[in-house]
Amino acid sequence: MTISRRGLLFGLPLFLAGCQSMPNQQAMYGDVPDEPHPLKKVPIEKIKPELRRQEVAYETSHPAGTVVVDTPARRLYYVLGDGRAMRYGIGVGRNGYALAGNAYVGRKAEWPTWTPTPNMIRRDPEKNLKYAGGLPGGPNNPLGARAMYLYRGGNDTLFRLHGTNQPWSIGQAMSSGCVRMMNHDVIDLYERVKVGSKVIVMQA
């Protein structure tokens, strides 16, 4: 399936402003011991304030429950309704490896298996061919703690919203096209998003 890489010309947010201060941001990124693979605290000072999860003012025509990925801004918004959204910092695909337009969440998985796409294997067989049969979920899996799989017309686009074991990569364009989030943030989004939820991916 060919994925359009041209910018989305519709569905843009009408207005974006201001953020709500969070009383204890470090607590949002603290130890999570009750996961199958426990997560360690991410020191808050290592996360830029603008990349930390927070509820913000967000006027949009999209209904509550929609996920909006603002690729140029390195932000993902989960629309709450009533002019509000939950905002997350994200890492995005390198130039030329990006989804654009409408999709929906076709399925979800906790600590998912990662399987490189045929294109990834062709581009870097030395690195990726050994994982052609799949890499089980765990702390060294590039999909992190959760994944939401993006579909169009019943077909997997091979693009994901997923966690990462490289939190320093949030805010950068370096992935193979998927949208990566800090594990703490992707767990939060995973609990909010339903299978079938609409996803809008905006490009420059």
C-alpha positions, 0 to 999 in steps of 0.5 A, a space after each residue: 500500500 502506498 502511503 502519501 507523504 504530502 502534507 495534510 490540507 484539512 483537519 488543522 487545529 483551529 487554535 492552540 494556546 497555553 498549557 495547564 501547570 501540572 502539580 507534580 510532573 515528576 510523579 507522572 514519570 516515576 517508577 512503574 514497578 507493576 509492569 511485566 517489565 518494570 519502568 524506572 523513573 525518568 528524571 524530570 530535569 532530563 525532559 524539556 518542559 514543552 515535551 512533558 505530558 500535560 493538558 492544554 487548551 486546544 480548539 479543534 473541529 475533531 471530536 473527543 477521542 481523536 488523536 492528532 499528530 503534529 509532526 512538524 511540532 513534534 507533538 501529539 494531541 489526544 482531544 478531550 473535548 470542550 477546547 482541551 487536549 492532552 499533549 505529549 512530546 513525540 519523536 517522528 520519522 526521518 524525512 521521507 519516512 512519514 505517514 500523512 493523512 487519516 488513519 485509525 487504530 486497528 489494534 493495540 498491544 502491551 509490550 508488543 513484539 517488534 518485527 522489522 518491515 521488509 523495507 527496513 530489512 532491505 535498508 539495513 540487513 545487518 541490523 534488522 535481518 536477525 529480527 525478521 522472525 520478531 523480537 519479543 516485548 521487553 526493555 530492549 524492544 524498540 516498540 517499548 511498553 505499548 503500541 497502537 497500530 495504524 490502519 487504513 481501509 482494513 489494511 495495516 499501514 505499518 506505522 505505529 504509535 509506540 513507546 521507546 527505550 530511548 527517551 532522549 530521542 523524543 522531540 527529534 526526527 530519527 525513526 523509520 516513520 513511526 511516532 515514538 513516545 516516552 514509555 510513561 506517556 504511551 501507557 497513558 495514551 494507550 489507556 485513553 485510545 480505543 480500537 477504531 479511534 481516528 488518527 490525523 497525521 499532519 506533515 509540514 
